[in-house]
Structures are given as structure tokens and as C-alpha cells.
Amino acid sequence: MDSAAFITAFVTLFVIIDPIGLFPIFISLTQGVPANERRKIAIRACVTAFVILAVFGFLGEAVLGGIGISMPAFRIAGGILLFVTAFDMLFERRTKRREDQAEGAEEDYPDPSIFPLSIPLLAGPGAITSVILLAGQGSGVQATLAVLGVALLVLAIVFCLFLTSGFFERLLGRTGITVITRLLGMLLAALSVQFILDGLKDFGFAG
């Protein structure tokens, strides 16, 4: 993976997984939990999310081929999905939805590591789509491993933020988190349009 591909993969997965936007949710889900147990929850959530992304990274394109969906078509659909996510980030709809999911989880799931942290907050449709699209841009197992390496790096950042979530929440404040989320949303919108253009180019509709 060259530097340009690495940057694209990292930015895409970082924006989609959104570690900065997730750590306030992590705090709300683990209020009153001892530090050692909070660490275990963070580990379970990140490991489970990586396993899910790895499965789709290796098998996603094969599954699509089995049901007759081409990668260009999936790339266009994925770009549209990412654009919707970017739109939600710009208008803070995703943050509200994540908070609602977190509140629902508190009632039924005393351990939030699998739901809602792993699914759908870390390894949700956007992250799964991004891994399949990024892996499909290369060829062979090495390309998939490179994308999964980037995903592992992003999840490592998530894990570190989870462990220091209280400090960063006080440092950035609500306003700081909102500003960063909207900036990341603009970046994701541009990346999603690029995915759509790449898909159209594969179909011969763009130069």
C-alpha cells in the first residue's frame, strides 16, 4: 500500500468509525464502572469489531460475486451510503442516533461491549462497506491485509481514547467535539463522492 492509498484508507475508516464522536458514548455506557472493568469492555469491543471487519474484508467481495453484485455497483452504493453518513455528521443526526442506541442498550445490556459498542457503533454498515470497498481497490490478499492493518490502527486509537475518554471530554468540551465532527463530515462527503466517481469510471460513465 503506497502512502496515498494508506492516507485514503486511514481517513475513510477514521471518519466512519469516528473515535472522537464515540468516546462520549463510551463514557455514558460505562458510568460507575471500575477502571479495570472499563478496560475489559474496551478490549472486548475493539477485538470483536476487528474480527467482524476482517471477516467482511476477506469474504465480502466473494459474497457479492455470489449474489451477482459487481464491485463497481457496490462502490457506487457504498459511496451513497457514506455520503448519507457524512450528511448525518454535518447536521449531528448520527450523534443523536448513537445516544438513543446507547440509552436503549443501558436498559437491556449491562455489558455494552458487543452491543452497541462493537455492533453497530464500531463495526457498523459504514465501516463494513468501507473495508470491502478499500480492499476491492487493490488485488490479492496483501491488499486486504493492508486495509485490515489500517482498520487495526484506527481501532487502536479508539481503544486509547476509550481509556482516556474522561480526560478528552473535559479537554474538548461539547463545542469542540461538535466542530471536529462536522469537519470530519465534510471530509467524508468528499471521499464518498470519489467512491461514486470511481464506480462510474469502472462502468465507463466517467473519464
C-alpha positions as CSV (number, residue, x, y, z in Angstrom):
1,M,0.0,0.0,0.0
2,D,1.5,3.3,-1.1
3,S,1.3,6.5,1.0
4,A,-1.7,7.9,-0.9
5,A,-3.7,4.7,-0.5
6,F,-2.8,4.4,3.2
7,I,-3.9,8.0,3.8
8,T,-7.2,7.4,2.0
9,A,-7.9,4.2,3.9
10,F,-6.9,5.7,7.2
11,V,-9.0,8.9,6.7
12,T,-12.0,6.9,5.5
13,L,-12.0,4.4,8.4
14,F,-11.2,7.1,10.9
15,V,-14.1,9.3,9.8
16,I,-16.5,6.4,9.5
17,I,-15.7,4.8,12.9
18,D,-15.4,8.3,14.4
19,P,-13.3,7.7,17.6
20,I,-13.8,11.3,18.7
21,G,-17.5,11.1,18.5
22,L,-17.6,7.7,20.2
23,F,-15.8,8.3,23.4
24,P,-18.6,10.4,25.0
25,I,-21.0,7.5,24.2
26,F,-18.4,5.1,25.9
27,I,-18.5,7.3,29.0
28,S,-22.3,7.3,29.2
29,L,-22.3,3.5,28.8
30,T,-19.7,2.9,31.5
31,Q,-20.7,5.4,34.1
32,G,-19.9,4.0,37.6
33,V,-17.9,1.1,36.1
34,P,-14.5,0.4,37.8
35,A,-11.4,1.3,35.7
36,N,-10.3,-2.3,35.3
37,E,-13.8,-3.4,34.1
38,R,-14.0,-0.4,31.8
39,R,-10.7,-1.5,30.2
40,K,-12.1,-5.1,29.7
41,I,-15.2,-3.6,28.0
42,A,-13.0,-1.5,25.7
43,I,-10.8,-4.6,24.8
44,R,-13.9,-6.8,24.0
45,A,-15.5,-4.1,21.9
46,C,-12.4,-3.4,19.8
47,V,-11.4,-7.0,19.3
48,T,-14.9,-8.0,18.3
49,A,-15.2,-5.1,15.9
50,F,-11.9,-6.1,14.2
51,V,-13.0,-9.7,13.8
52,I,-16.2,-8.6,12.1
53,L,-14.3,-6.2,9.8
54,A,-11.7,-8.9,9.0
55,V,-14.4,-11.4,8.0
56,F,-16.0,-8.9,5.6
57,G,-12.6,-7.8,4.3
58,F,-11.8,-11.3,3.2
59,L,-15.2,-12.6,2.3
60,G,-17.2,-9.5,1.4
61,E,-16.3,-9.4,-2.3
62,A,-16.8,-13.2,-2.8
63,V,-20.2,-12.9,-1.2
64,L,-21.1,-10.0,-3.5
65,G,-20.0,-12.0,-6.5
66,G,-22.0,-15.0,-5.4
67,I,-25.2,-12.9,-5.5
68,G,-24.3,-11.2,-8.7
69,I,-23.3,-7.7,-7.5
70,S,-20.2,-6.2,-9.2
71,M,-17.6,-4.2,-7.3
72,P,-18.3,-1.0,-9.3
73,A,-22.0,-1.3,-8.4
74,F,-21.2,-1.9,-4.8
75,R,-18.7,1.0,-4.9
76,I,-21.4,3.4,-6.1
77,A,-23.9,2.1,-3.5
78,G,-21.2,2.4,-0.8
79,G,-20.4,5.9,-1.8
80,I,-24.0,6.9,-1.5
81,L,-24.2,5.2,2.0
82,L,-21.1,7.1,3.1
83,F,-22.5,10.3,1.8
84,V,-25.6,9.8,3.9
85,T,-23.4,9.2,6.9
86,A,-21.5,12.4,6.1
87,F,-24.8,14.3,5.9
88,D,-25.8,13.0,9.3
89,M,-22.5,14.0,10.8
90,L,-22.8,17.6,9.4
91,F,-26.2,18.0,10.9
92,E,-25.5,16.0,14.1
93,R,-28.1,13.4,13.4
94,R,-25.6,10.5,13.8
95,T,-24.7,11.7,17.3
96,K,-28.3,11.8,18.4
97,R,-29.0,8.4,17.0
98,R,-25.9,6.9,18.7
99,E,-27.1,8.4,22.0
100,D,-30.5,6.9,21.5
101,Q,-28.9,3.5,20.9
102,A,-26.8,3.9,24.0
103,E,-29.8,4.7,26.1
104,G,-31.7,1.6,24.8
105,A,-28.7,-0.6,25.5
106,E,-28.4,0.5,29.1
107,E,-31.8,-1.0,29.9
108,D,-31.2,-4.4,28.3
109,Y,-27.4,-5.0,28.1
110,P,-25.4,-4.5,31.3
111,D,-22.2,-5.2,29.3
112,P,-22.2,-2.8,26.3
113,S,-19.0,-4.2,24.7
114,I,-20.8,-6.2,22.0
115,F,-24.0,-4.2,21.6
116,P,-24.0,-1.3,21.0
117,L,-20.2,-0.7,21.0
118,S,-19.0,-3.4,18.6
119,I,-22.2,-3.5,16.6
120,P,-23.3,-1.1,15.3
121,L,-21.1,1.7,16.6
122,L,-17.6,0.4,15.7
123,A,-18.3,-2.2,13.0
124,G,-21.5,-0.8,11.6
125,P,-22.7,-0.7,7.9
126,G,-20.4,2.2,7.1
127,A,-17.2,0.6,8.4
128,I,-18.0,-2.8,6.8
129,T,-18.8,-1.1,3.5
130,S,-15.6,0.9,3.7
131,V,-13.4,-2.2,4.3
132,I,-14.9,-4.0,1.4
133,L,-14.5,-1.0,-0.9
134,L,-10.9,-0.3,0.1
135,A,-9.9,-3.9,-0.1
136,G,-11.5,-4.1,-3.5
137,Q,-9.4,-1.3,-4.8
138,G,-6.3,-3.5,-4.6
139,S,-5.7,-7.1,-5.7
140,G,-4.9,-10.2,-3.7
141,V,-4.6,-11.0,0.0
142,Q,-1.9,-8.3,0.6
143,A,-4.3,-5.5,-0.3
144,T,-6.9,-6.9,2.2
145,L,-4.3,-7.3,4.9
146,A,-3.1,-3.7,4.3
147,V,-6.6,-2.4,4.8
148,L,-7.2,-4.5,7.9
149,G,-3.9,-3.2,9.2
150,V,-5.3,0.3,8.8
151,A,-8.5,-0.8,10.5
152,L,-6.5,-2.2,13.4
153,L,-4.6,1.1,13.7
154,V,-7.9,3.0,13.9
155,L,-9.3,0.6,16.4
156,A,-6.1,1.0,18.5
157,I,-6.8,4.8,18.5
158,V,-10.4,4.0,19.6
159,F,-9.1,1.8,22.4
160,C,-6.7,4.6,23.6
161,L,-9.4,7.2,23.5
162,F,-11.8,4.8,25.5
163,L,-9.1,4.5,28.2
164,T,-8.6,8.3,28.3
165,S,-12.2,9.3,27.5
166,G,-12.8,11.3,30.6
167,F,-9.7,13.5,30.1
168,F,-10.5,14.3,26.4
169,E,-14.1,15.0,27.2
170,R,-13.0,17.7,29.7
171,L,-10.4,19.0,27.3
172,L,-12.5,19.4,24.1
173,G,-15.9,20.1,25.6
174,R,-19.2,19.7,23.8
175,T,-18.4,22.5,21.4
176,G,-15.0,21.1,20.4
177,I,-16.5,17.7,19.7
178,T,-19.2,19.2,17.5
179,V,-16.7,21.2,15.5
180,I,-14.4,18.2,14.9
181,T,-17.4,16.0,14.0
182,R,-18.6,18.5,11.3
183,L,-15.1,18.9,9.8
184,L,-14.8,15.1,9.6
185,G,-18.3,15.0,8.0
186,M,-17.1,17.4,5.2
187,L,-14.1,15.2,4.6
188,L,-16.2,12.1,4.4
189,A,-18.6,13.7,1.9
190,A,-15.7,14.4,-0.4
191,L,-14.4,10.8,-0.1
192,S,-17.9,9.4,-0.7
193,V,-18.2,11.3,-3.9
194,Q,-14.8,10.0,-5.0
195,F,-16.1,6.4,-4.4
196,I,-19.1,7.1,-6.6
197,L,-16.9,8.6,-9.4
198,D,-14.6,5.6,-9.3
199,G,-17.6,3.3,-9.7
200,L,-18.9,5.3,-12.6
201,K,-15.4,5.3,-14.2
202,D,-15.4,1.4,-14.0
203,F,-18.7,1.4,-15.8
204,G,-17.4,3.8,-18.4
205,F,-19.6,6.7,-17.5
206,A,-16.8,9.0,-16.3
207,G,-13.5,9.9,-17.9
